[in-house]
Amino acid sequence: MDSELNIVKQNLILSTGTHRSNRVLSPVEVSEGFKKLKDSGMSSREISDIVLFKDISMISKFERLLLLSPKIQHLIDWGSSSSTISFSSAAELARLDKEKDQELLSEAILKNKLSKQEVIQIIQIKRRSSKPILKCIDEIIKLRPEIERKFVFIGAIVNEHLRSILDKLTQNERNNLLLNSLNNQFQQNIHWEGRLGKDRFTLVGDEQFSQKLQNLGNFEDAINQLLMKEYGGTHE
């Protein structure tokens, strides 16, 4: 048990800090690591000292990520991109009580490239009113001078064996598996990004990508098959 906790501590040290690159863990995996240390009896102060945080407030910020819907946790990364939600925006997302609201706002973040400030504004409107979350989102989007939309595809991992494989991989390993699986499927001039969770995947791209993906037929089944083919090819 001590050796397992030492590995957790080492990975946390390699994944936290404002200027680190090539982090070993995703923000959610860091949150899970902090929980393991707390479950072993360590305090927030002791954990903060290990990872060189100035105070325990950052521990609380990470802990909020575990309040997010499991359906969106794989989208959380250190920075934002077409297929990810930044750590800072995700911490704000966790202020929404209902998981369905978190999921709808997460999809809107990807489709509309919402900034952290826009996310905060949407959540403020929601918490101060009884409006549905989609109306709150529309209010903020309408304030923009122009709107750029992306196409978002969300699917489940339906193969039980594949789910058991993904459960043992880190977020980085799952993302690389998804990237390699789809690279041969699309031409280089088609731009897309994606994230692969333990039991679901999210793909984001432009209209050309959307058309190509729909040409696969049932895209959920197609992605599952491509993932299994790629995993089998890398472990022959």
C-alpha positions as CSV (number, residue, x, y, z in Angstrom):
1,M,0.0,0.0,0.0
2,D,2.8,2.4,0.8
3,S,4.5,1.8,-2.6
4,E,1.1,2.5,-4.3
5,L,0.7,5.8,-2.4
6,N,4.3,6.8,-3.2
7,I,3.5,6.3,-6.9
8,V,0.3,8.4,-6.5
9,K,2.4,11.2,-4.8
10,Q,5.1,11.1,-7.5
11,N,2.5,11.4,-10.3
12,L,0.8,14.3,-8.5
13,I,4.1,16.1,-8.2
14,L,4.7,15.6,-11.9
15,S,1.3,16.8,-12.8
16,T,0.8,20.0,-10.7
17,G,2.5,23.4,-10.8
18,T,1.7,26.4,-13.0
19,H,4.5,25.9,-15.6
20,R,4.6,22.2,-16.1
21,S,4.3,20.7,-19.5
22,N,3.6,17.0,-20.5
23,R,1.8,16.4,-17.3
24,V,1.3,12.7,-16.4
25,L,-2.2,13.1,-15.1
26,S,-5.3,15.0,-16.2
27,P,-7.0,17.4,-13.8
28,V,-9.6,14.8,-12.9
29,E,-6.9,12.2,-12.3
30,V,-5.2,14.7,-10.0
31,S,-8.4,15.1,-8.1
32,E,-8.7,11.3,-7.8
33,G,-5.1,11.2,-6.6
34,F,-5.8,13.8,-3.9
35,K,-8.8,11.7,-2.8
36,K,-6.7,8.6,-2.5
37,L,-4.3,10.5,-0.2
38,K,-7.1,11.8,1.9
39,D,-8.6,8.4,2.2
40,S,-5.3,7.2,3.5
41,G,-5.5,9.7,6.3
42,M,-3.6,12.7,4.9
43,S,-4.9,16.2,5.5
44,S,-5.3,18.9,2.8
45,R,-2.4,20.8,4.4
46,E,-0.1,17.8,4.1
47,I,-1.1,17.2,0.5
48,S,-0.5,20.9,-0.3
49,D,3.0,20.6,1.1
50,I,3.8,17.6,-1.1
51,V,2.7,19.3,-4.3
52,L,4.1,22.7,-3.3
53,F,0.7,24.5,-3.3
54,K,0.8,27.8,-1.5
55,D,-2.4,27.0,0.4
56,I,-5.2,24.4,0.6
57,S,-7.6,26.4,-1.6
58,M,-6.2,24.7,-4.7
59,I,-7.0,21.3,-3.2
60,S,-10.6,22.4,-2.8
61,K,-10.7,23.6,-6.4
62,F,-9.5,20.2,-7.6
63,E,-12.0,18.4,-5.4
64,R,-14.9,20.2,-7.1
65,L,-14.1,18.3,-10.3
66,L,-15.3,15.1,-8.7
67,L,-18.7,16.8,-8.4
68,L,-19.0,16.9,-12.2
69,S,-21.1,14.4,-14.1
70,P,-19.0,11.3,-15.0
71,K,-20.2,11.9,-18.6
72,I,-18.0,15.0,-19.0
73,Q,-15.0,14.3,-16.8
74,H,-12.9,13.0,-19.7
75,L,-13.3,16.4,-21.4
76,I,-11.4,18.3,-18.6
77,D,-7.8,19.3,-19.5
78,W,-5.3,21.8,-18.2
79,G,-6.1,24.2,-21.1
80,S,-9.0,24.6,-23.5
81,S,-9.1,23.4,-27.1
82,S,-11.8,22.5,-29.6
83,S,-12.4,19.2,-27.7
84,T,-11.5,20.1,-24.1
85,I,-12.8,22.1,-21.3
86,S,-10.1,24.0,-19.2
87,F,-9.5,23.2,-15.6
88,S,-10.6,26.7,-14.6
89,S,-13.9,26.5,-16.5
90,A,-14.6,23.0,-15.2
91,A,-14.2,24.2,-11.6
92,E,-16.9,26.8,-12.4
93,L,-19.1,24.1,-14.1
94,A,-19.1,22.2,-10.8
95,R,-21.1,25.0,-9.2
96,L,-24.2,23.8,-11.2
97,D,-26.1,21.4,-9.0
98,K,-27.7,19.3,-11.7
99,E,-25.5,16.9,-13.8
100,K,-27.8,17.4,-16.8
101,D,-27.1,21.2,-16.7
102,Q,-23.4,20.5,-16.4
103,E,-23.6,18.2,-19.5
104,L,-25.6,20.7,-21.6
105,L,-23.2,23.6,-20.7
106,S,-20.2,21.4,-21.5
107,E,-21.6,20.6,-24.9
108,A,-22.2,24.4,-25.5
109,I,-18.6,25.1,-24.4
110,L,-17.3,22.8,-27.2
111,K,-19.8,23.9,-29.8
112,N,-19.3,27.7,-29.2
113,K,-15.8,27.9,-27.7
114,L,-17.2,29.6,-24.6
115,S,-14.6,31.4,-22.5
116,K,-14.3,31.0,-18.8
117,Q,-15.9,34.4,-18.3
118,E,-18.8,33.4,-20.5
119,V,-19.2,30.2,-18.5
120,I,-19.2,32.2,-15.3
121,Q,-21.9,34.6,-16.7
122,I,-24.1,31.7,-17.8
123,I,-23.9,30.0,-14.3
124,Q,-24.6,33.4,-12.6
125,I,-27.8,33.8,-14.7
126,K,-28.8,30.2,-13.9
127,R,-28.3,30.6,-10.2
128,R,-30.1,33.9,-10.0
129,S,-33.1,32.9,-12.0
130,S,-35.3,29.9,-12.7
131,K,-34.4,29.8,-16.4
132,P,-33.5,26.6,-18.1
133,I,-29.7,26.3,-18.7
134,L,-30.2,26.4,-22.5
135,K,-31.9,29.8,-22.3
136,C,-29.0,31.1,-20.1
137,I,-26.5,29.9,-22.7
138,D,-28.4,31.6,-25.5
139,E,-28.5,34.9,-23.6
140,I,-24.7,35.0,-23.5
141,I,-24.1,33.7,-27.0
142,K,-26.4,36.4,-28.4
143,L,-24.1,39.1,-26.9
144,R,-21.3,38.0,-29.3
145,P,-20.6,40.0,-32.5
146,E,-20.5,36.7,-34.5
147,I,-21.0,33.1,-33.7
148,E,-18.7,30.2,-34.7
149,R,-20.1,26.8,-34.1
150,K,-18.5,23.4,-34.1
151,F,-20.2,20.0,-34.5
152,V,-20.0,17.8,-31.4
153,F,-20.5,14.0,-31.5
154,I,-20.9,12.1,-28.2
155,G,-21.0,8.3,-28.1
156,A,-20.7,5.4,-25.7
157,I,-18.2,2.6,-25.5
158,V,-20.6,-0.3,-26.1
159,N,-18.0,-3.1,-26.1
160,E,-17.6,-4.4,-22.5
161,H,-14.1,-5.8,-23.2
162,L,-13.1,-2.4,-24.6
163,R,-14.5,-0.6,-21.5
164,S,-12.4,-2.9,-19.2
165,I,-9.3,-2.0,-21.3
166,L,-10.0,1.8,-21.2
167,D,-10.6,1.6,-17.4
168,K,-6.9,0.7,-16.9
169,L,-5.5,3.4,-19.1
170,T,-4.7,7.0,-18.2
171,Q,-6.5,9.9,-19.9
172,N,-3.4,10.6,-22.1
173,E,-3.2,6.9,-23.2
174,R,-6.9,6.9,-24.1
175,N,-6.6,10.1,-26.1
176,N,-3.7,8.7,-28.1
177,L,-5.7,5.5,-28.8
178,L,-8.5,7.6,-30.2
179,L,-6.2,9.7,-32.2
180,N,-4.4,6.7,-33.8
181,S,-7.7,4.9,-34.4
182,L,-9.2,7.8,-36.5
183,N,-6.1,9.1,-38.1
184,N,-6.3,6.7,-41.0
185,Q,-10.0,7.3,-41.4
186,F,-9.8,11.0,-42.3
187,Q,-7.8,13.0,-44.8
188,Q,-5.1,15.4,-43.4
189,N,-7.1,18.4,-44.4
190,I,-10.0,17.4,-42.2
191,H,-9.7,19.0,-38.8
192,W,-11.0,17.4,-35.7
193,E,-10.2,16.8,-32.1
194,G,-11.4,14.2,-29.6
195,R,-11.4,12.9,-26.1
196,L,-11.8,9.3,-25.0
197,G,-13.2,8.5,-21.5
198,K,-13.5,5.1,-19.8
199,D,-17.0,4.6,-21.2
200,R,-17.7,7.3,-23.7
201,F,-16.0,9.5,-26.4
202,T,-16.4,13.0,-27.6
203,L,-15.5,14.2,-31.1
204,V,-15.5,17.9,-32.3
205,G,-14.9,19.2,-35.8
206,D,-16.1,21.4,-38.6
207,E,-18.9,20.7,-41.1
208,Q,-16.6,18.7,-43.4
209,F,-15.7,16.4,-40.4
210,S,-19.3,16.1,-39.5
211,Q,-20.2,14.9,-43.0
212,K,-17.3,12.4,-43.1
213,L,-18.3,11.0,-39.7
214,Q,-21.9,10.6,-40.7
215,N,-20.7,8.7,-43.8
216,L,-19.5,5.9,-41.5
217,G,-23.2,5.0,-40.9
218,N,-23.7,4.4,-37.2
219,F,-20.7,6.4,-36.0
220,E,-20.9,5.0,-32.5
221,D,-20.5,1.4,-33.7
222,A,-17.8,2.5,-36.2
223,I,-15.7,4.3,-33.5
224,N,-15.9,1.3,-31.2
225,Q,-14.7,-1.0,-34.0
226,L,-11.9,1.3,-34.9
227,L,-10.8,1.5,-31.3
228,M,-10.8,-2.3,-30.9
229,K,-8.9,-2.7,-34.1
230,E,-6.2,-0.2,-33.1
231,Y,-5.8,-1.6,-29.6
232,G,-5.5,-5.1,-31.0
233,G,-2.9,-3.9,-33.5
234,T,-0.8,-2.2,-30.8
235,H,-0.8,-5.3,-28.6
236,E,-0.1,-8.1,-31.1
